Amino acid sequence: MIQDCLLLIQSGDTEELFEIIPRIGVLRDPRFHGPLLELLFQQDVKRREFAAYAMGAMGDRDFLEPLKKAFVESRRMKGSKAEEFQIAIIEAIGAIGDDAAVDFFLPVLGDSPGDMRFSKIQRWIVESLGAIAQQGGVRSTGALIELMRHGDAEIQSQAISELSVAYWHRPNEISKSTLELLCELARDRRPIVAESALEALQSLADVGCRCAEELFTAQTDGDQ
């Protein structure tokens, strides 16, 4: 099976390549490293996208630096294929789950080119921070809490949602101060932020967070 995957990586068409990503993720054989690194920096953008997703499936932290380098390079590219490649890199970094990715992601979030494509990239970054936070990333969790105060309402809203999901399997570990911030944001004048905060409190209450349940009840009673 490993040899079949290696042959496809070297000579398979694009559609076949994407079909073997689950197998690569199960096998995680070190023999995939060289061919995937080579594909990541080829000219064919779709094959580069495959390489990024395959690296994420393998979950090896050795891929982090090449992925970061590829992302910086991709910022000079244009078109929908370039955007798909960037999203693949961001997803891969999130899937690998290294908490140090915060140092890479936060400066990118701070950029503001002002175009719709970049806004989409920012949303994917917040989602990847959420994926790392779900794996126990302390710094990524902290970054999401910071982003709950972001000036962009959409980023705020997404950070709130990602943070609540990150605590689903450990609901009573979320701090009282973070829950109080959710209560504050549930009264925000912007509906997208207020609704996300209220939904976060409710979802945390539903998975057993006693403090969230008390605050959610108090919040909803106060709104009536």
TITOR-809076 format. One line per field, with one value per residue: residue number from 1; x, y, z of N, C-alpha, C in turn. Coordinates in steps of 0.001 Angstrom, whole numbers, plus 500000, padded with zeros to 6 digits. Layout:
! TITOR-809076
kolpa	NUM, ...
nu	X, ...
nv	Y, ...
nw	Z, ...
cau	X, ...
cav	Y, ...
caw	Z, ...
cu	X, ...
cv	Y, ...
cw	Z, ...
This chain:
! TITOR-809076
kolpa	1, 2, 3, 4, 5, 6, 7, 8, 9, 10, 11, 12, 13, 14, 15, 16, 17, 18, 19, 20, 21, 22, 23, 24, 25, 26, 27, 28, 29, 30, 31, 32, 33, 34, 35, 36, 37, 38, 39, 40, 41, 42, 43, 44, 45, 46, 47, 48, 49, 50, 51, 52, 53, 54, 55, 56, 57, 58, 59, 60, 61, 62, 63, 64, 65, 66, 67, 68, 69, 70, 71, 72, 73, 74, 75, 76, 77, 78, 79, 80, 81, 82, 83, 84, 85, 86, 87, 88, 89, 90, 91, 92, 93, 94, 95, 96, 97, 98, 99, 100, 101, 102, 103, 104, 105, 106, 107, 108, 109, 110, 111, 112, 113, 114, 115, 116, 117, 118, 119, 120, 121, 122, 123, 124, 125, 126, 127, 128, 129, 130, 131, 132, 133, 134, 135, 136, 137, 138, 139, 140, 141, 142, 143, 144, 145, 146, 147, 148, 149, 150, 151, 152, 153, 154, 155, 156, 157, 158, 159, 160, 161, 162, 163, 164, 165, 166, 167, 168, 169, 170, 171, 172, 173, 174, 175, 176, 177, 178, 179, 180, 181, 182, 183, 184, 185, 186, 187, 188, 189, 190, 191, 192, 193, 194, 195, 196, 197, 198, 199, 200, 201, 202, 203, 204, 205, 206, 207, 208, 209, 210, 211, 212, 213, 214, 215, 216, 217, 218, 219, 220, 221, 222, 223, 224
nu	500830, 501969, 503903, 502241, 501014, 503246, 503965, 501727, 501961, 504215, 503548, 500784, 497516, 495846, 493291, 493400, 495413, 494289, 492498, 494020, 494745, 493471, 494577, 497299, 497273, 496673, 498763, 501176, 503916, 507447, 508663, 507103, 507756, 509898, 508950, 506517, 507411, 508787, 506674, 505291, 506573, 506443, 505485, 502861, 499899, 497698, 498717, 500454, 498652, 497506, 499775, 500027, 497626, 498053, 500292, 499183, 497451, 499278, 500352, 502873, 505255, 507569, 506891, 506019, 507663, 508339, 505673, 504938, 506782, 505893, 503399, 504020, 505225, 503040, 501490, 502153, 500940, 498178, 494591, 491965, 492963, 495272, 494214, 492888, 495100, 496370, 494449, 494571, 497136, 496829, 494862, 496333, 498382, 496842, 495835, 498140, 498698, 500522, 501163, 502796, 502244, 500750, 502443, 502949, 500426, 499054, 500335, 499641, 496885, 496753, 497305, 495890, 494751, 492312, 490647, 488146, 489014, 491173, 489905, 488532, 490667, 491592, 489462, 489726, 492141, 491441, 489783, 491667, 493228, 491328, 491202, 493696, 493488, 491505, 492990, 494309, 495973, 497429, 498314, 497008, 494391, 494444, 494899, 492495, 490793, 491768, 491087, 488393, 487886, 488423, 488544, 487072, 483897, 483104, 485371, 485552, 483123, 483554, 485788, 484686, 482892, 484701, 486198, 484326, 483834, 486348, 486367, 484533, 485067, 486109, 484526, 484317, 486710, 487016, 487720, 486364, 486548, 486640, 484130, 482603, 483328, 482103, 479456, 479372, 479788, 477519, 475725, 476399, 476124, 476193, 474578, 475710, 477875, 476737, 474852, 476524, 477972, 475968, 475067, 477417, 477606, 475301, 475904, 478123, 476945, 475225, 476982, 477804, 479019, 478901, 479057, 478675, 476073, 474684, 475254, 474194, 471486, 470937, 471484, 469565, 467223, 467441, 467052, 464438
nv	498795, 501209, 501522, 501772, 504217, 505892, 505666, 506878, 509464, 510308, 510053, 510091, 511293, 514409, 514045, 511388, 511664, 513187, 511333, 509508, 510646, 509984, 507409, 507961, 509390, 507368, 505520, 507019, 506925, 507440, 507497, 508982, 511600, 512960, 512948, 514407, 516898, 517716, 518002, 520082, 522386, 522529, 523724, 523259, 524168, 522783, 520273, 521028, 521848, 519377, 518205, 519763, 519141, 516401, 516433, 517559, 515471, 513526, 514647, 515378, 517260, 518100, 519076, 521652, 524047, 524005, 524278, 526810, 528377, 527896, 529101, 531844, 532304, 531815, 534057, 535814, 534899, 534734, 534429, 531855, 529291, 529784, 530737, 528431, 526834, 528224, 527926, 525161, 524916, 526317, 524724, 522367, 523085, 523566, 520968, 519547, 520549, 521952, 524081, 526267, 527403, 529643, 531849, 532208, 532498, 534724, 537254, 537234, 537404, 539983, 541513, 543681, 543771, 544392, 543053, 540747, 538141, 537876, 538176, 535799, 534030, 534822, 533912, 531159, 530836, 531408, 529235, 527170, 527774, 527139, 524364, 523580, 524430, 522683, 520404, 520792, 522985, 525502, 528121, 528679, 528586, 530803, 532745, 532679, 533679, 536274, 537113, 537255, 539798, 541175, 543706, 543227, 542129, 539653, 538021, 538077, 536781, 534230, 533409, 533215, 531065, 528996, 528836, 527911, 525346, 524223, 523662, 521674, 518970, 519280, 520882, 522121, 523274, 525753, 529165, 531349, 534056, 534067, 533075, 535124, 537138, 536165, 536514, 539290, 539856, 538740, 540713, 542489, 545132, 544392, 542063, 539641, 539077, 539061, 536957, 534764, 534619, 534051, 531585, 530148, 530084, 528600, 526152, 525286, 524993, 522908, 520782, 520296, 522295, 523779, 526399, 527901, 527187, 528397, 531109, 531388, 530937, 533090, 535140, 534799, 535016, 537633, 538925, 538666
nw	500000, 500761, 498773, 496538, 497104, 497026, 494324, 493122, 494175, 492858, 490159, 489702, 488608, 489426, 490619, 491532, 493402, 495532, 496477, 497904, 500276, 502838, 503213, 503382, 505740, 507560, 507252, 507579, 506883, 506971, 504493, 502844, 503239, 501742, 498944, 499317, 500274, 498045, 496205, 497411, 496694, 493971, 490649, 489850, 491132, 492170, 492791, 494745, 496645, 497297, 498511, 500814, 502226, 502593, 504233, 506516, 507179, 507908, 510179, 511160, 512869, 511683, 509253, 509601, 509290, 506450, 505481, 506479, 505095, 502480, 502643, 502988, 500543, 498909, 499226, 497305, 495090, 492759, 492143, 492242, 492684, 494095, 496473, 497398, 497829, 499898, 501921, 502254, 503344, 505768, 507019, 507245, 509026, 511285, 511676, 512294, 514784, 516442, 519063, 518864, 516476, 516777, 516857, 514207, 513019, 514254, 513500, 510767, 510925, 511797, 509590, 507101, 504257, 503162, 501326, 500102, 499731, 501459, 503906, 504054, 504311, 506815, 508406, 508130, 509427, 512082, 512499, 512346, 514578, 516440, 516031, 516982, 519625, 520498, 520697, 522997, 523028, 524743, 524242, 521870, 522713, 524404, 522458, 521043, 523003, 523179, 520597, 520824, 521466, 519210, 516628, 514323, 513692, 512582, 512873, 515644, 516310, 515223, 516685, 519229, 518864, 518142, 520476, 522371, 521371, 521712, 524402, 524795, 525512, 528001, 529793, 532353, 532807, 531750, 532353, 534905, 534323, 531537, 530914, 531981, 530245, 527942, 528722, 528819, 526115, 525074, 525331, 523454, 521037, 518412, 516482, 515414, 517059, 519652, 519424, 518892, 521285, 523150, 522179, 522587, 525387, 525915, 524613, 526066, 528548, 527921, 527591, 530114, 531680, 534636, 535622, 533297, 532747, 534869, 534345, 531781, 532267, 533964, 532179, 530124, 531629, 532409, 530028, 529516
cau	500000, 502889, 504493, 501189, 500878, 504450, 503863, 500722, 502520, 505205, 503074, 499334, 496846, 495453, 492126, 493864, 496214, 493433, 491820, 494884, 495072, 493145, 495537, 498550, 497054, 496689, 500084, 502155, 505246, 508446, 509045, 506283, 508247, 510641, 508074, 505551, 508138, 509081, 505426, 504855, 507222, 506344, 504730, 501456, 499301, 496796, 499552, 500967, 497530, 497461, 500900, 499714, 496622, 498671, 501145, 498276, 496953, 500352, 500471, 504280, 505667, 508680, 506335, 505564, 508468, 508075, 504323, 504991, 507518, 505003, 502335, 504599, 505404, 501720, 500901, 502470, 500193, 496834, 493604, 491252, 493820, 496181, 493427, 492672, 496387, 496577, 493531, 495122, 498274, 496301, 494228, 497390, 499045, 495895, 495736, 499373, 498370, 501597, 500698, 503690, 501694, 500205, 503425, 502839, 499079, 498585, 500747, 498861, 495566, 496880, 497365, 494563, 494729, 490996, 489901, 487301, 489767, 491977, 488974, 488268, 491881, 491587, 488486, 490319, 493170, 490748, 489330, 492834, 493540, 490352, 491598, 494838, 492959, 490799, 494015, 494926, 496920, 497160, 498532, 495947, 493194, 494623, 494736, 491058, 490209, 492137, 490338, 487011, 487803, 488929, 487730, 486219, 482810, 483075, 486457, 485097, 482080, 484126, 486657, 483782, 482403, 485816, 486587, 483364, 484059, 487604, 486126, 483447, 485460, 486587, 483735, 484468, 488049, 486993, 487828, 485210, 486723, 486277, 482673, 482066, 483509, 481020, 478223, 479493, 479624, 476122, 474962, 477006, 475121, 476245, 473886, 476540, 478703, 475854, 474260, 477582, 478303, 474858, 475118, 478572, 477210, 474325, 476549, 478951, 476008, 474686, 477976, 478079, 479706, 477932, 479111, 478046, 474620, 474183, 475350, 473258, 470146, 470833, 471482, 468276, 466204, 467578, 466578, 462965
cav	500000, 502350, 501673, 502280, 505647, 506571, 505728, 507890, 510779, 510659, 510088, 510039, 512544, 515177, 513449, 510200, 512101, 513581, 510139, 508704, 511384, 509198, 506310, 508546, 509738, 506142, 504885, 507947, 506357, 508488, 507527, 509989, 512955, 513545, 513245, 515457, 518162, 518092, 518470, 521330, 523537, 522438, 524825, 522890, 524604, 521749, 519237, 521631, 521792, 517990, 517978, 520401, 518340, 515127, 516721, 517700, 514137, 512810, 515231, 515450, 518644, 518444, 519758, 523006, 525107, 524061, 524795, 528252, 528949, 527828, 530095, 533163, 532348, 531827, 535393, 536535, 534275, 535272, 533507, 530967, 528157, 530259, 530789, 527056, 526366, 528851, 527286, 523827, 525093, 526707, 523534, 521416, 523558, 523296, 519521, 519101, 520818, 522543, 525326, 527349, 527994, 530950, 532870, 532398, 532903, 536021, 538367, 537189, 537949, 541424, 542186, 544157, 544211, 544942, 542392, 539655, 536900, 537807, 537959, 534365, 533413, 535095, 533029, 529821, 530851, 531288, 527843, 526337, 528011, 526332, 522951, 523388, 524583, 521441, 519406, 521171, 524086, 526574, 529419, 528855, 528925, 532197, 533587, 532773, 534581, 537626, 537426, 537546, 541261, 541701, 544790, 542718, 541366, 538278, 537297, 537935, 535768, 532914, 533079, 532798, 529716, 528051, 528671, 527044, 523968, 523753, 523230, 520695, 517741, 519654, 522100, 522788, 523861, 527123, 530073, 532206, 535335, 533871, 532969, 536473, 537864, 535698, 537201, 540685, 539887, 538382, 541966, 543370, 545745, 543753, 540773, 538474, 538822, 538719, 535635, 533755, 534500, 533366, 530184, 529523, 529808, 527509, 524886, 524869, 524508, 521626, 519700, 520057, 523374, 524255, 527863, 528409, 526984, 529448, 532401, 531381, 531102, 534477, 535995, 534689, 535559, 539086, 539444, 538504
caw	500000, 500805, 497432, 495649, 497394, 496527, 492861, 492785, 494498, 491839, 488771, 489586, 488258, 490600, 491269, 492254, 494540, 496653, 496994, 498783, 501511, 504042, 503375, 503860, 507135, 508363, 507158, 508167, 506670, 506717, 503072, 502156, 503521, 500617, 497808, 499647, 500319, 496654, 495601, 498047, 496059, 492514, 490043, 489751, 492402, 492688, 493398, 495976, 497583, 497764, 499421, 502092, 502923, 502975, 505394, 507653, 507516, 508583, 511510, 511582, 513110, 510784, 508076, 509921, 508679, 505001, 505243, 506708, 503955, 501315, 502816, 502704, 499091, 498254, 499333, 496064, 494012, 492537, 491589, 493168, 493035, 495140, 497717, 497835, 498332, 501206, 502866, 502517, 504257, 507078, 507583, 507584, 510247, 512367, 511891, 512951, 516181, 517238, 519670, 518446, 515248, 517156, 516477, 512760, 512636, 514754, 512626, 509525, 511263, 511987, 508286, 506675, 502860, 502850, 500258, 500559, 499741, 502673, 505022, 504087, 504842, 508252, 509052, 508157, 510469, 513371, 512592, 512657, 515992, 517166, 515936, 517891, 520988, 520826, 521023, 524260, 522854, 525714, 523601, 520884, 523494, 524803, 521270, 520768, 523999, 522732, 519383, 521206, 521557, 517927, 516074, 513250, 514321, 512080, 513525, 517032, 516362, 514971, 517821, 520312, 518539, 518216, 521877, 523062, 520902, 522300, 525784, 524863, 526199, 529342, 529987, 533642, 532901, 531239, 533488, 535214, 533626, 530128, 530888, 532212, 528982, 527069, 529160, 528371, 524657, 524773, 525339, 522451, 520153, 517093, 516606, 515107, 518241, 520770, 519200, 519043, 522705, 523823, 521735, 523242, 526770, 525909, 524243, 527203, 529572, 527448, 527746, 531526, 532383, 535630, 535698, 532070, 532889, 535763, 533674, 530656, 532844, 534429, 531003, 529435, 532522, 532382, 528732, 529406
cu	500869, 503490, 503481, 501012, 502061, 504414, 502863, 501234, 503455, 504607, 501552, 498727, 496264, 494303, 492531, 494646, 495334, 492720, 492683, 495245, 494684, 494131, 496872, 498446, 497072, 498106, 501187, 503591, 506257, 508909, 508210, 506896, 508900, 509748, 507061, 506221, 508462, 507824, 505004, 505440, 507308, 505553, 503237, 500763, 498411, 497583, 500167, 499887, 497396, 498559, 500615, 498702, 497209, 499587, 500303, 497759, 498012, 500603, 501885, 504727, 506859, 508183, 506002, 506360, 508301, 506689, 504275, 505681, 506631, 503890, 502844, 504765, 504061, 501064, 501172, 501685, 498801, 495914, 493038, 492103, 494794, 495468, 493214, 493953, 496651, 495694, 494041, 496284, 497781, 495647, 495273, 498088, 498136, 495820, 496975, 499316, 499476, 501156, 501560, 503216, 501077, 501141, 503378, 501490, 498711, 499069, 499980, 497466, 495601, 496988, 495969, 494578, 493378, 490277, 489181, 488076, 490557, 491094, 488659, 489455, 491937, 490627, 489018, 491405, 492534, 490265, 490492, 493301, 492581, 490709, 492751, 494379, 492221, 491765, 494784, 495912, 496586, 497288, 497445, 494634, 493258, 494427, 493270, 490361, 490526, 491297, 488853, 486795, 488286, 487990, 486787, 485164, 482778, 484160, 486107, 484118, 482648, 485024, 485828, 483315, 483495, 486224, 485624, 483564, 485318, 487418, 485040, 483829, 486039, 485857, 483964, 485874, 488079, 486939, 486571, 485321, 486342, 484763, 482015, 482223, 482429, 479702, 478216, 479219, 478208, 475215, 475513, 475936, 475108, 475659, 474787, 477410, 477830, 475288, 475301, 477918, 477215, 474834, 476274, 478247, 476255, 475000, 477436, 478081, 475502, 475673, 478470, 478840, 478705, 477885, 478443, 476534, 474007, 474160, 474372, 471831, 469925, 470726, 470113, 467136, 466225, 467059, 465064, 462235
cv	501260, 502602, 502218, 503787, 506428, 506721, 506807, 509305, 511246, 510818, 510143, 511359, 513161, 514530, 512232, 510586, 512422, 512380, 509349, 509424, 510598, 508057, 506819, 508889, 508534, 505556, 505712, 507440, 507466, 508563, 508522, 511387, 513621, 513901, 514365, 516829, 518658, 518650, 519836, 522557, 523403, 523624, 524530, 523163, 523522, 520630, 519752, 521595, 520387, 517738, 518567, 519568, 517015, 515308, 516886, 516353, 513330, 513357, 515357, 516905, 519064, 519194, 521228, 524095, 525161, 524624, 526313, 528958, 528979, 528865, 531496, 533340, 532488, 533200, 536225, 535986, 534892, 534182, 532554, 529776, 528535, 530292, 529388, 526466, 526940, 528203, 525893, 523906, 525397, 525503, 522524, 521804, 523318, 521814, 518976, 519421, 521383, 523914, 526521, 528007, 529356, 532063, 533180, 532996, 534323, 537204, 538407, 537745, 539457, 542205, 542634, 544682, 544755, 544295, 541163, 538357, 536778, 537615, 536483, 533618, 533611, 534169, 531600, 529735, 530700, 529849, 526917, 526540, 527212, 524857, 522645, 523487, 523320, 520335, 519770, 522310, 525263, 527949, 529705, 529207, 530384, 533157, 533755, 533721, 536036, 538050, 537664, 539048, 541932, 542774, 544365, 541791, 539909, 537437, 537059, 536782, 534365, 532471, 532578, 531357, 528676, 527790, 527730, 525588, 523385, 523210, 522164, 519445, 518014, 520923, 522837, 523348, 525308, 528092, 530920, 533530, 535228, 533765, 534331, 537347, 537447, 536370, 538652, 540797, 539502, 539609, 542971, 543903, 545127, 542345, 539559, 538084, 538343, 537308, 534531, 533523, 533745, 531879, 529439, 529164, 528620, 526173, 524376, 524348, 523115, 520473, 519584, 521115, 524036, 525782, 528486, 528278, 528076, 530805, 532505, 531597, 532535, 535440, 535990, 535224, 537080, 539710, 539403, 539704
cw	500000, 499429, 496431, 495841, 496850, 495013, 492432, 493077, 493401, 490450, 488603, 489164, 489525, 491352, 492085, 493498, 495746, 497273, 497970, 500087, 502768, 504290, 503918, 505338, 508060, 508403, 507821, 508042, 506354, 505270, 502266, 502264, 502313, 499436, 498099, 499708, 498915, 495978, 496146, 497361, 494532, 491965, 489945, 491087, 493001, 493359, 494702, 497065, 498166, 498796, 500796, 502883, 503413, 504186, 506660, 508118, 508260, 509988, 512041, 511713, 512256, 509542, 508340, 509213, 507163, 504676, 505439, 505546, 502714, 501421, 502492, 501197, 498381, 498308, 498087, 494874, 493910, 492004, 492624, 493588, 494142, 496485, 498271, 498418, 499720, 502274, 503233, 503502, 505666, 507773, 508038, 508878, 511455, 512705, 512600, 514439, 517046, 517757, 519269, 517153, 515511, 516701, 514988, 512380, 513044, 513923, 511309, 509769, 511412, 510705, 507885, 505240, 502415, 501692, 500810, 500660, 501035, 503899, 505172, 504683, 506359, 508990, 509157, 509226, 511848, 513568, 512940, 514091, 516871, 517169, 516888, 519344, 521429, 521224, 522293, 524176, 523755, 525063, 522562, 521572, 523929, 523649, 520916, 521747, 523635, 521532, 519662, 521394, 520271, 517374, 514970, 513863, 513851, 512727, 514993, 517167, 516183, 516129, 519003, 520081, 518682, 519660, 522604, 522656, 521541, 523708, 525905, 525649, 527588, 529809, 531301, 533865, 532403, 532423, 533660, 534448, 532152, 529993, 531109, 530968, 527982, 527428, 528700, 526879, 524236, 524780, 524318, 521491, 518757, 517194, 516390, 516297, 519397, 520622, 519385, 520503, 523462, 523456, 522401, 524687, 526838, 525603, 525376, 528346, 529202, 527634, 529185, 532276, 533348, 535690, 534473, 532157, 533759, 535061, 532510, 531165, 533290, 533255, 530317, 530298, 532507, 531107, 528618, 530030
